[in-house]
Amino acid sequence: MLLFVSAVKLVAEIALLAFAGQWVLGLLAGKKRDGNLFYQLLGILTQPFVRLARVLSPSIVLDRHVPLVAFLLLGIVWVSATLGKISICLELGVQACR
């Protein structure tokens, strides 16, 4: 169970960092961001989470806000996985979690 929770936490961390990187790069690149190779690569990494957020969110949410919804959902998943990992580590003992 610890391995599963750690894997979920890791996937959430990677996706959150990809969203943050894409946002910062979008700010730096401006209107030319769609032609930027690294912006496109980060978009490929975040695309599955954006699609899932579109499915989970109501249709009243605008398409331009769906990446924010995905980021917030991933934040909730990360916090939940972190709390779950802490709980499991307290049950097993801190030495077993290293």
Contact map, one row per residue, 1 for C-alpha under 8 A:
11111000000000000000000000000000000000000000000000000000000000000000000000000000000000000000000000
11111100000000000000000000000000000000000000000000000000000000000000000000000000000010011000000000
11111110000000000000000000000000000000000000000000000000000000000000000000000000000000000000000000
11111111000000000000000000000000000000000000000000000000000000000000000000000000000000000000000000
11111111100000000000000000000000000000000000000000000000000000000000000000000000110110000000000000
01111111110000000000000000000000000000000000000000000000000000000000000000000000100010000000000000
00111111111000000000000000000000000000000000000000000000000000000000000000000000000000000000000000
00011111111100000000000000000000000000000000000000000000000000000000000000001100100000000000000000
00001111111110000000000000000000000000000000000000000000000000000000000000001100110000000000000000
00000111111111000000000000000000000000000000000000000000000000000000000000000000000000000000000000
00000011111111100000000000000000000000000000000000000000000000000000000000000000000000000000000000
00000001111111110000000000000000000000000000000000000000000000000000000001101100000000000000000000
00000000111111111000000000000000000000000000000000000000000000000000000000000100000000000000000000
00000000011111111100000000000000000000000000000000000000000000000000000000000000000000000000000000
00000000001111111110000000000000000000000000110010000000000000000000000001000000000000000000000000
00000000000111111111000000000000000000000000000000000000000000000000001001100000000000000000000000
00000000000011111111100000000000000000000000000000000000000000000000000000000000000000000000000000
00000000000001111111110000000000000000000110110000000000000000000000000000000000000000000000000000
00000000000000111111111000000000000000000100010000000000000000000000001000000000000000000000000000
00000000000000011111111100000000000000000000000000000000000000000000000000000000000000000000000000
00000000000000001111111110000000000000000100000000000000000000000000000000000000000000000000000000
00000000000000000111111111000000000000100110000000000000000000000000000000000000000000000000000000
00000000000000000011111111100000000000000000000000000000000000000000000000000000000000000000000000
00000000000000000001111111110000000000000000000000000000000000000000000000000000000000000000000000
00000000000000000000111111111000100000100000000000000000000000000000000000000000000000000000000000
00000000000000000000011111111100100000100000000000000000000000000000000000000000000000000000000000
00000000000000000000001111111100000000000000000000000000000000000000000000000000000000000000000000
00000000000000000000000111111100000000000000000000000000000000000000000000000000000000000000000000
00000000000000000000000011111111100100000000000000000000000000000000000000000000000000000000000000
00000000000000000000000001111111100000000000000000000000000000000000000000000000000000000000000000
00000000000000000000000000001111110000000000000000000000000000000000000000000000000000000000000000
00000000000000000000000000001111111100000000000000000000000000000000000000000000000000000000000000
00000000000000000000000011001111111100100000000000000000000000000000000000000000000000000000000000
00000000000000000000000000000011111100110000000000000000000000000000000000000000000000000000000000
00000000000000000000000000000001111110110000000000000000000000000000000000000000000000000000000000
00000000000000000000000000001001111111110000000000000000000000000000000000000000000000000000000000
00000000000000000000000000000000001111111000000000000000000000000000000000000000000000000000000000
00000000000000000000000000000000000111111100000000000000000000000000000000000000000000000000000000
00000000000000000000010011000000111111111110000000000000000000000000000000000000000000000000000000
00000000000000000000000000000000011111111111000000000000000000000000000000000000000000000000000000
00000000000000000000000000000000000011111111100000000000000000000000000000000000000000000000000000
00000000000000000110110000000000000001111111110000000000000000000000000000000000000000000000000000
00000000000000000100010000000000000000111111111000000000000000000000000000000000000000000000000000
00000000000000000000000000000000000000011111111100000000000000000000000000000000000000000000000000
00000000000000100100000000000000000000001111111100000000000000000000000000000000000000000000000000
00000000000000100110000000000000000000000111111111000000000000000000000000000000000000000000000000
00000000000000000000000000000000000000000011111111100000000000000000000000000000000000000000000000
00000000000000000000000000000000000000000001111111110000000000000000000000000000000000000000000000
00000000000000100000000000000000000000000000011111111000000000000000010000000000000000000000000000
00000000000000000000000000000000000000000000011111111100000000000110110000000000000000000000000000
00000000000000000000000000000000000000000000001111111110000000000000000000000000000000000000000000
00000000000000000000000000000000000000000000000111111111000000000000010000000000000000000000000000
00000000000000000000000000000000000000000000000011111111100000000110110010000000000000000000000000
00000000000000000000000000000000000000000000000001111111110000100100000000000000000000000000000000
00000000000000000000000000000000000000000000000000111111110000000000000000000000000000000000000000
00000000000000000000000000000000000000000000000000011111110000000000000000000000000000000000000000
00000000000000000000000000000000000000000000000000001111111010000100100000000000000000000000000000
00000000000000000000000000000000000000000000000000000111111110000000000000000000000000000000000000
00000000000000000000000000000000000000000000000000000000111111000000000000000000000000000000000000
00000000000000000000000000000000000000000000000000000000011111000000000000000000000000000000000000
00000000000000000000000000000000000000000000000000000000111111101100000000000000000000000000000000
00000000000000000000000000000000000000000000000000000000001111111100000000000000000000000000000000
00000000000000000000000000000000000000000000000000000100000011111100000000000000000000000000000000
00000000000000000000000000000000000000000000000000000000000001111110000000000000000000000000000000
00000000000000000000000000000000000000000000000000000000000011111111100000000000000000000000000000
00000000000000000000000000000000000000000000000001001100100011111111110000000000000000000000000000
00000000000000000000000000000000000000000000000001001000000000011111111000000000000000000000000000
00000000000000000000000000000000000000000000000000000000000000001111111100000000000000000000000000
00000000000000000000000000000000000000000000000001001000100000001111111110000000000000000000000000
00000000000000000000000000000000000000000000000011011000000000000111111111000000000000000000000000
00000000000000010010000000000000000000000000000000000000000000000011111111100000000000000000000000
00000000000000000000000000000000000000000000000000000000000000000001111111110000000000000000000000
00000000000000000000000000000000000000000000000000001000000000000000111111111000000000000000000000
00000000000100110000000000000000000000000000000000000000000000000000011111111100000000000000000000
00000000000100010000000000000000000000000000000000000000000000000000001111111110000000000000000000
00000000000000000000000000000000000000000000000000000000000000000000000111111111000000000000000000
00000001100100000000000000000000000000000000000000000000000000000000000011111111100000000000000000
00000001100110000000000000000000000000000000000000000000000000000000000001111111110000000000000000
00000000000000000000000000000000000000000000000000000000000000000000000000111111111000000000000000
00000000000000000000000000000000000000000000000000000000000000000000000000011111111100000000000000
00001101100000000000000000000000000000000000000000000000000000000000000000001111111110000000000000
00001000100000000000000000000000000000000000000000000000000000000000000000000111111111000000000000
00000000000000000000000000000000000000000000000000000000000000000000000000000011111111100000000000
00001000000000000000000000000000000000000000000000000000000000000000000000000001111111110000000000
01001100000000000000000000000000000000000000000000000000000000000000000000000000111111111000000000
00000000000000000000000000000000000000000000000000000000000000000000000000000000011111111100000000
00000000000000000000000000000000000000000000000000000000000000000000000000000000001111111110000000
01000000000000000000000000000000000000000000000000000000000000000000000000000000000111111111000000
01000000000000000000000000000000000000000000000000000000000000000000000000000000000011111111110110
00000000000000000000000000000000000000000000000000000000000000000000000000000000000001111111110000
00000000000000000000000000000000000000000000000000000000000000000000000000000000000000111111100000
00000000000000000000000000000000000000000000000000000000000000000000000000000000000000011111111110
00000000000000000000000000000000000000000000000000000000000000000000000000000000000000001111111110
00000000000000000000000000000000000000000000000000000000000000000000000000000000000000001101111111
00000000000000000000000000000000000000000000000000000000000000000000000000000000000000000001111111
00000000000000000000000000000000000000000000000000000000000000000000000000000000000000001001111111
00000000000000000000000000000000000000000000000000000000000000000000000000000000000000001001111111
00000000000000000000000000000000000000000000000000000000000000000000000000000000000000000000011111
